Amino acid sequence: MLQKTVSILVVDDDRSLRNMLSFVLSKEGFQVVEAENGLDALKKLKGAKFDLVVSDIRMPDLNGIELLKRIKTHDPDLPVIMITAYAATHDAIEAMKLGAEDYIMKPFNLDELKIIINKSLHKKSIELENIELKQMLSDKEKFENIVGGDPKMTKIYELIRTVAQTDSTVLVTGESGTGKELIARAIHAQSRRAAQKFVSINCGALPENLLESELFGHKKGAFTDAYQDKEGLFEAASQGTLFLDEISEMSQKMQVKLLRAIQEKVIRRVGGTSEIAVDGRIIAATNRDLVESMERGEFRSDLYYRLNVISIRVPPLRERRDDIPILMQHFLQRYNQKFAKSITGFDKKVLERFAGYDWPGNVRELENFVERGVALEKGSVISADSLPVEMVYGSAVAKSGGEEWLPQLEAGKLDFNQYLDDLSRRIIINALARCHGNVKKTAQVLQVNYRSLRYLIEKFNLKARS
């Protein structure tokens, strides 16, 4: 039996039938409201929220079919069950075409009516659950891969929600690897353009002529390899979002053309003469200081102010260290699934190194380290053996040869031979991983004798293949 909060509107001009239905359904635990005809039902519907309507078809003033049409116009999800006479089956069929949930013919069995009502309410309940589930999944996708609870990130989440409701251009700034494209995708996913395309391009990855063709498209014969007309990314992203990554790498000539496209919302294909209207939202990103670039004359100030309507700065990982363990677990789960492993966590030394590392490559570097650790780890937790030497000993050790160990040296606690063995072991582990365990190739990379390397591999009890 469903909860008593379920409210049903019973509509019938036959008072005795209406009263009988109200009595029976009330005993089943439903809250029942009666309406004596279609017009009365419309008044009741305006004044209260109902979960289901049971209505006769044949009624004076406003019949059941007309009532159904008006209900579906204002609340298409409200289930309606129609009551019809045996001789008027065609009315019931018409009602079903108009969106009625079900119908029952007079004289009807009350148990049959209860079954139809419960089935309709159950179906509506499932539909509502599906809507909520889809909304939950949608919300998850809106911030997909953006992980962190640091106050700086919380402010960014709030800004994304606000910015997404506008069509203003957005400039996302931050160091490489901080997740600028993820921010752009989150804005798109929460905007009214979410159902349309999200198109991205790295402006620093292409020479000027190719970048122009990619952005604006080209006409057949515009240049040597232009064998047919090609749609540009501005056209592809029309009604959607165009993400321009590394905008600072764009040449002055391309900056002028981009500015015109943004201001006038029209583009012209390479080799073409006609103008094409476009309506894509622009989100740009850079890891450089565009103000400094303007001062040096490398970036146009008019384009900067056109792009920088709303600015979002993504903080580097070293400025939100509390997010490091959260990100570690996030990527551990991802790569456990990818590599079909069940690694449970990280050993103490790894946790300490991750916490103290400066992360010059930011979140992208952390993800790469965790992926490598999951891929190479043979045990139940990721150990230091599965990490690069710069992570295990610190980037200063890997680059300069040991300044980080000077305090131990001054305290007379440094075991030099052990240090050399440990460092050699890490270097070999790192090189073997890069060479996929191939000893000959590893020896060439390290520029050491093959037999010497085999000896060290056996000494350190490492796994490799010839």
Stockholm file with secondary structure:
# STOCKHOLM 1.0

chainA/1-466         MLQKTVSILVVDDDRSLRNMLSFVLSKEGFQVVEAENGLDALKKLKGAKFDLVVSDIRMPDLNGIELLKRIKTHDPDLPVIMITAYAATHDAIEAMKLGAEDYIMKPFNLDELKIIINKSLHKKSIELENIELKQMLSDKEKFENIVGGDPKMTKIYELIRTVAQTDSTVLVTGESGTGKELIARAIHAQSRRAAQKFVSINCGALPENLLESELFGHKKGAFTDAYQDKEGLFEAASQGTLFLDEISEMSQKMQVKLLRAIQEKVIRRVGGTSEIAVDGRIIAATNRDLVESMERGEFRSDLYYRLNVISIRVPPLRERRDDIPILMQHFLQRYNQKFAKSITGFDKKVLERFAGYDWPGNVRELENFVERGVALEKGSVISADSLPVEMVYGSAVAKSGGEEWLPQLEAGKLDFNQYLDDLSRRIIINALARCHGNVKKTAQVLQVNYRSLRYLIEKFNLKARS
#=GR chainA/1-466 SS CCCTTCEEEEECSCHHHHHHHHHHHHHTTCEEEEESSHHHHHHHHHHSCCSEEEEESCCSSSCHHHHHHHHHHHCTTSCEEEEEEGGGHHHHHHHHHTTCSEEEEESCCHHHHHHHHHHHHHHHHHHHHHHHHHHHHHHHHHTTTCCCCCHHHHHHHHHHHHHHTSCCCEEEECCTTSCHHHHHHHHHHTSTTTTSCEEEEETTSSCHHHHHHHHHCBCTTSSTTCCSCBCCHHHHTTTSEEEEETGGGSCHHHHHHHHHHHHHSEECCBTCCSCEECCCEEEEEESSCHHHHHHTTSSCHHHHHHHTTEEEECCCGGGCGGGHHHHHHHHHHHHHHHTTCCCCEECHHHHHHHHHCCCTTHHHHHHHHHHHHHHHCCSSEECGGGSCHHHHHCHHHHHHSSGGGHHHHHTTCCCHHHHHHHHHHHHHHHHHHHTTTBHHHHHHHHTCCHHHHHHHHHHTTCCCBC
#=GC SS_cons         CCCTTCEEEEECSCHHHHHHHHHHHHHTTCEEEEESSHHHHHHHHHHSCCSEEEEESCCSSSCHHHHHHHHHHHCTTSCEEEEEEGGGHHHHHHHHHTTCSEEEEESCCHHHHHHHHHHHHHHHHHHHHHHHHHHHHHHHHHTTTCCCCCHHHHHHHHHHHHHHTSCCCEEEECCTTSCHHHHHHHHHHTSTTTTSCEEEEETTSSCHHHHHHHHHCBCTTSSTTCCSCBCCHHHHTTTSEEEEETGGGSCHHHHHHHHHHHHHSEECCBTCCSCEECCCEEEEEESSCHHHHHHTTSSCHHHHHHHTTEEEECCCGGGCGGGHHHHHHHHHHHHHHHTTCCCCEECHHHHHHHHHCCCTTHHHHHHHHHHHHHHHCCSSEECGGGSCHHHHHCHHHHHHSSGGGHHHHHTTCCCHHHHHHHHHHHHHHHHHHHTTTBHHHHHHHHTCCHHHHHHHHHHTTCCCBC
//
